[in-house]
Amino acid sequence: MNERNERIFGVACTFRKPADVFHAAEKVRDAGWTRWDVHTPFPIHGMDQAMGLPRSKVPRLTLLGGVTGFITGCLLTWYMNSYDYPLIVGGKPYWSAIFPFPVLYECTILFAAFGTFFGQFILNRLPHHHHPLFELPNFARVSDDTFMVVLEAHDPKFHVDDSRNFLQSLGGQEITVIRD
Amino acid sequence: MSDSSSNLSSKWTTILSFGVIALVAAWALAFLGLGQHDHRPALSVLLGCLFWTSLLIGMLMLTMITRVFDAGWAPVIRRNWEFMIGALPVVLLLGVVPLAFLPDFRHLLWEWTDLKHILPSGHEVGHDPILQAKEWFLNEKFFLVRISLYVVFFSVLTWAMRNWSFKQDTDRTASHTHTLHAFSAAGIPLGAVALTMLAFDCLMALSYHWFSTMYGVWFFALSIRLALAATVILTYRLSNGGWLDGILNQAHRHVLGCLMLAFTVFWAYISFSQYFLIYTANIPEETFWYNIREFNPVTGLKSDWWGVSMYLIFGFFLLPFLALLFYRSKIVPKRLLTIAVIIFIGGIVDLWFNAVPRQIVDKTAPEGFTVSPFLCGGLATDLLAIAGFGAIVIGLFLRSATKAETIPVHDPRILESINYHE
């Protein structure tokens, strides 16, 4: 085996009940882990708090996109109707905030949508064509009847044997070391 | 029922009597105004009535919408709407109905009902070709029939929404939820027609030359905004020493905050679209309505109504909109309360903007009329009438709360509602 194949992605362990994985997540959170994840077949209410996850940063990018879009719309309509080719339409001013308002809010919505879509793309580090967890033989079962906690190797607290023991102490069942 | 909530309910007679006194005072002023041929105090009574009518219609619509969509979060909050909407027929009967049925008040407020009324052009209303073309709809008999129908319709609907819901408390029958589901499915479209016609008759017809197909939707948007703002204020009070203490949670506030944001945008969308279409088409028979809300016809300068319209854009839309974009504004109780109060006050200002400006015949003015001012003694009577109707609504709300469980304990979704989670 070469060095690349020996690199460890993390340690995974499975749970059979939502309550078990929920309490395990709380203990991982309280132990101060930052690079780890929980995989469940369905959304579990309160899991965000149990994992200590902060609010998503996507709304900020949405707002940024929206403001950019509004300004772009203003500049677009002002440049075309009032600066580059001044034209009187329907007796209205060359530029005011009223007649181009549909353009302004359409631009706001469009850019806000761009901010949201590309924002989540970047924050989720997409596109991501492969993930080491896919190598795990029983990973497909987390979309069926199994719950999984994965401690990742790039967490400063990570050490293979300690992590394995820690997961064991949480009541995890099948504990697997995942190679990168 | 806990001690604190029964204390709250026991205050209903005091609050109701305060409301009756304030309303009697407002009506007395309206009768005094009648003697001087001054429509403004009568308009105050109409405004007070329509403000609470709008708010209660919003709550009625929210009650039906949450029923139809089987909203899991709703039951603990909906019970308070059910307590509130019982006052809707009373508010109509104490305000719009006497104003419409007493000929003197009717002629004073709805000028088209007085065929001898002189228009700024110098002609009589009866000879106005615009009114003659609309006469099949705008005639006194049909007007009074419609006003009566609103009272009957809203009485039946509010009675139905309360009756089966309250019955469920005692007989524990889940099928009442299906009955109410069916009533709501029929009630939403019928309610939409009724509230649109009510807005046409009570508000738009105050200026019968003008017409806008957006008007009913505007009234609906305002109603829901007012209903949500009032719900936030009410539930804030009820969760601090009332029957929602320990029951109202962060997720309930969040959902109310999200709905407030949605309907703030919706209101702006409708109000702007109405303005935008009239601005673009630029037809005098439509633009005059906005012109009297912007310029003083004597001097041609911006009037105080222009300031009011700017307040609506920045204070009633932009400020709550920007504030509600932030997650924490929707979950921190005091912040949400502040925004709700801003919307509540803005709703009064929006009604002022829509109902108060009118052309008053003045032969000395160049255009033949002046416009009723914003800053005048009428504002005080408006607030008196709003407070009067409001105290009656709150008094009846607290009285309702003694008649049924304050939490719908046997609603099939009560556990889901209490444990509602974001």
Interface residues (C-beta under 8 A of the other chain):
Chain A: H45 G46 R55 P59 L63 G90 G91 K92 I98 F99 F101 P102
Chain B: F272 Y275 F276 Y279 T280 N282 L325 Y327 H421
